[in-house]
Amino acid sequence: MWQLKDINLLLGKRAPSAAHFCNPIQLFSFAHFDAKKHKDWTLDQWKYVLWSDESKFAIFGSNRRVLVRRREGERMVSACVVPTVKHGGGSVMAWGGFAGDAVGDLF
């Protein structure tokens, strides 16, 4: 008979995956979108599609985990220390878009 500790040994521990929340209308739209419908579109039809993207930039440091290689006793050597600030240092979110031959503002 399997026990919980045996299952944990087989599966291992991993961080959960992150996924964006989607409401039922968005899920329906994603499930019923068919890119093949648009493969024969003309340039004039594509001019009315808004293409957009957003990016988040850290003002101080990095949002990624940083690893260093060091010997025992080198914990506080400047090459092995990553500077930090309280409350994460902040970030900036930028958003922009374009459609046809028009370019929108960068927010």
GROMACS elastic network, one bead per residue, 0.5 to 0.9 nm:
[ bonds ]
;  ai    aj funct       b0    kb
    2     5     6  0.83373   500
    2     6     6  0.63411   500
    2     7     6  0.72102   500
    3     6     6  0.53381   500
    3     7     6  0.66502   500
    3     8     6  0.89480   500
    4     7     6  0.52193   500
    4     8     6  0.63450   500
    4     9     6  0.88228   500
    5     8     6  0.51140   500
    5     9     6  0.63858   500
    5    10     6  0.88999   500
    6     9     6  0.51859   500
    6    10     6  0.64933   500
    6    11     6  0.88477   500
    7    10     6  0.51415   500
    7    11     6  0.61308   500
    7    12     6  0.83416   500
    8    11     6  0.52741   500
    8    12     6  0.56481   500
    8    13     6  0.74951   500
    9    12     6  0.56528   500
    9    13     6  0.87090   500
   11    14     6  0.87757   500
   14    17     6  0.89090   500
   19    22     6  0.89623   500
   22    25     6  0.79550   500
   22    26     6  0.57706   500
   22    27     6  0.61773   500
   23    26     6  0.54329   500
   23    27     6  0.63497   500
   23    28     6  0.88125   500
   24    27     6  0.50467   500
   24    28     6  0.61653   500
   24    29     6  0.86360   500
   25    28     6  0.51471   500
   25    29     6  0.62349   500
   25    30     6  0.87268   500
   26    29     6  0.50107   500
   26    30     6  0.61454   500
   26    31     6  0.85286   500
   27    30     6  0.52010   500
   27    31     6  0.61182   500
   27    32     6  0.86474   500
   28    31     6  0.51636   500
   28    32     6  0.61738   500
   28    33     6  0.85504   500
   29    32     6  0.53019   500
   29    33     6  0.59533   500
   30    33     6  0.53932   500
   30    34     6  0.87621   500
   31    34     6  0.84496   500
   33    37     6  0.87280   500
   34    37     6  0.58314   500
   34    38     6  0.78599   500
   35    38     6  0.55564   500
   35    39     6  0.67991   500
   36    39     6  0.52476   500
   36    40     6  0.81218   500
   37    40     6  0.73393   500
   37    41     6  0.82377   500
   38    41     6  0.53066   500
   39    42     6  0.89051   500
   41    44     6  0.80497   500
   41    45     6  0.60173   500
   41    46     6  0.68073   500
   42    45     6  0.53178   500
   42    46     6  0.65447   500
   42    47     6  0.89224   500
   43    46     6  0.51378   500
   43    47     6  0.63535   500
   43   100     6  0.84972   500
   44    47     6  0.52521   500
   44    48     6  0.74630   500
   44   100     6  0.81714   500
   45    48     6  0.59603   500
   45    49     6  0.76564   500
   46    49     6  0.54356   500
   46    50     6  0.87582   500
   46    99     6  0.80515   500
   46   100     6  0.68758   500
   47    50     6  0.80077   500
   47    99     6  0.57016   500
   47   101     6  0.73530   500
   47   102     6  0.89948   500
   48    99     6  0.62378   500
   48   100     6  0.64691   500
   49    98     6  0.84623   500
   49    99     6  0.57336   500
   49   100     6  0.73604   500
   50    97     6  0.66910   500
   50    98     6  0.58453   500
   50   100     6  0.80202   500
   51    96     6  0.85525   500
   51    97     6  0.53910   500
   51    98     6  0.53786   500
   51    99     6  0.60787   500
   52    95     6  0.73411   500
   52    96     6  0.56764   500
   52    98     6  0.65089   500
   52    99     6  0.87503   500
   53    94     6  0.84351   500
   53    95     6  0.58660   500
   53    96     6  0.58880   500
   53    97     6  0.64839   500
   54    93     6  0.69905   500
   54    94     6  0.54938   500
   54    96     6  0.65702   500
   54    97     6  0.88397   500
   55    92     6  0.83019   500
   55    93     6  0.57311   500
   55    94     6  0.53853   500
   55    95     6  0.66431   500
   56    91     6  0.66939   500
   56    92     6  0.56695   500
   56    94     6  0.63729   500
   56    95     6  0.89597   500
   57    62     6  0.87813   500
   57    90     6  0.88137   500
   57    91     6  0.54477   500
   57    92     6  0.52177   500
   57    93     6  0.63563   500
   57    94     6  0.79888   500
   58    61     6  0.65422   500
   58    62     6  0.61745   500
   58    63     6  0.69899   500
   58    88     6  0.86891   500
   58    89     6  0.74840   500
   58    90     6  0.62628   500
   58    92     6  0.65012   500
   58    93     6  0.89047   500
   59    62     6  0.83007   500
   59    88     6  0.89633   500
   59    89     6  0.62010   500
   59    90     6  0.56483   500
   59    91     6  0.50598   500
   59    92     6  0.70017   500
   60    84     6  0.79919   500
   60    85     6  0.78299   500
   60    88     6  0.75803   500
   60    89     6  0.51395   500
   60    90     6  0.68917   500
   60    91     6  0.77718   500
   61    64     6  0.88794   500
   61    82     6  0.86067   500
   61    83     6  0.78148   500
   61    84     6  0.72088   500
   61    85     6  0.87404   500
   61    88     6  0.84302   500
   61    89     6  0.76021   500
   62    65     6  0.78607   500
   62    66     6  0.84133   500
   63    66     6  0.89736   500
   63    88     6  0.85980   500
   66    82     6  0.80201   500
   67    80     6  0.88767   500
   68    79     6  0.85759   500
   68    80     6  0.60867   500
   68    81     6  0.83656   500
   69    80     6  0.75255   500
   70    73     6  0.82760   500
   70    74     6  0.60269   500
   70    75     6  0.72442   500
   70    80     6  0.68227   500
   71    74     6  0.56436   500
   71    75     6  0.79424   500
   72    75     6  0.72164   500
   73    76     6  0.79476   500
   73    77     6  0.86454   500
   74    77     6  0.52806   500
   74    78     6  0.88640   500
   74    79     6  0.89680   500
   74    80     6  0.71870   500
   75    78     6  0.86379   500
   75    80     6  0.64035   500
   75    81     6  0.74070   500
   76    79     6  0.82735   500
   76    80     6  0.65355   500
   76    81     6  0.62337   500
   77    80     6  0.53856   500
   77    81     6  0.65401   500
   78    81     6  0.52563   500
   78    82     6  0.80780   500
   79    82     6  0.81061   500
   84    88     6  0.75244   500
   84    89     6  0.78775   500
   85    88     6  0.60001   500
   85    89     6  0.56792   500
   86    89     6  0.65548   500
   87    90     6  0.74088   500
   88    91     6  0.83789   500
   93   107     6  0.79464   500
   94   106     6  0.66883   500
   94   107     6  0.53922   500
   95   105     6  0.84097   500
   95   106     6  0.56953   500
   95   107     6  0.50471   500
   96   103     6  0.82746   500
   96   104     6  0.62720   500
   96   105     6  0.61489   500
   96   107     6  0.62989   500
   97   102     6  0.89152   500
   97   103     6  0.63571   500
   97   104     6  0.52949   500
   97   105     6  0.73653   500
   97   106     6  0.76059   500
   98   101     6  0.75241   500
   98   102     6  0.57289   500
   98   104     6  0.55088   500
   98   105     6  0.88352   500
   99   102     6  0.54562   500
   99   103     6  0.65784   500
   99   104     6  0.81429   500
  100   103     6  0.81994   500
